[in-house]
Amino acid sequence: MPFFLIRGDITTLSTDAVVNAANTSLKMGGGVCGALFKAAGMEEMERACAPLAPIKTGDAVLTPAFNLRSKYVIHTAGPVYRDGKSGEEAQLRACYTNSLALAAQYRCKSIAFPLISSGIYGYPKEEALRIAVEEIRAFLESHEMEVHLVLFEMLQPERSLREHVDRYLDTVYDPAVEHQLFDVAMDGCVYSPQPSLDDMLHSLDEPFCDSLLRLIRQKKKTEVQVYKKANLDRKHFSKIRSGNGYTPGKKTILALAVALELSLGETQWLLGLAGYSLSHASKFDVIVEYCLTEHIYDIFAINEILFSYDQPLLGS
C-alpha cells in the first residue's frame, strides 16, 4: 500500500520501477513504449532489451532505467484486443501479476504502471482499468509496495453511479457555504447516530491515536486490516499509532473512517478530534459524504469517483 490513480507523464516519475507497455520483440514502439525509450536513452535501452527478446504476451522482463528517474524499467507485452474471447483478459492480468512479482523480486518499494493495452492495442479502457485495479489490489493484500496507475485521460465511473453523484452534488454542493456540516438528510436517508456520549467524553482526555486505536478495537478490526483498507502505507500508520504529538491530515482521517466503515456521524466525530469537519463548500467533502451515506466503503471505488472529478484521493 498505497495504490493511486494519477494523471501525468510516466517518464517523469521517480518510482523504483516504471512499467513499459512493450511489444513482444522489445523494440521501440509508439505511445508509452516510444516515450520511455526516448527518455531512457534509445540506444542504451535497445542494447539492454536485445538479449531479452522476444518475450511472450503477458511476460515481464527488467532492464536498468538509464536516464529515467527510476531505477528499473519492467517491460511487459500486453495483448492486442480482438473480441474479448481470445484469452486477452488472462494475458492482460498476467502483465500486472508478472510485473509486480518482478518488482518484488528486485525489492522495489514503488512502481508505476500505464494502463496496459488501452492505447493502440485497443483494449476497452474501462475493462482495462477494472483488470488493472483488481490485479494490483490482489497483490497488495499480501505485499507492501506503493503502486501508481498513470492515466492520460479521465475515466468515468459506472454511469448510474456518476449520475447519482452528479445529482447529489447539484443538491448539496455550495461553494458559498461556510458553516460546518452536521445534520443533513437526503432522499429520505438519515445519517446514522453520533457516537455515544461515553465515547465522546472519553475522547476529550486522550490523544487522537488512542481514540483511533480504541475505535479499531470497538469495530473488531485489526490494525493491519485498517491501514490496508485505508490505502495507507505501514510507516504512515505506525507514525499515527505512535502518537508523539502527531495528528494525521483530513484526507488520512477520512481514509481511516472508510476503512472502519464509519457512519457520517462517527466520521464527523473522528474528524472533530483532530480539529477538522466536512463542509458543503468542498466538492471533495461532498463526494466523500455521498459515499459514506451510501455505504460505499471500498476506498479504491471512492478514489475512482474522486479521480473522475479531478479531486484529491484518499490515503497516504
Secondary structure, DSSP 8 states (H G I E B T S, - for coil): --EEEEES-GGG--SSEEEEEE-TT----SHHHHHHHHHH-HHHHHHHHGGG----TT-EEEEE-TTSSSSEEEEEE----SSS-SSHHHHHHHHHHHHHHHHHHTT-SEEEEE-TTSSTT---HHHHHHHHHHHHHHHHTT---EEEEEESS-----HHHHHHHHHHHHHH--TT--S-----EETTEE------HHHHHHHTTS-HHHHHHHHHHHTT--HHHHHHHTT--HHHHHHHHH-TT----HHHHHHHHHHTT--HHHHHHHHHHTT----TT-HHHHHHHHHHHTT---HHHHHHHHHHTT---S--
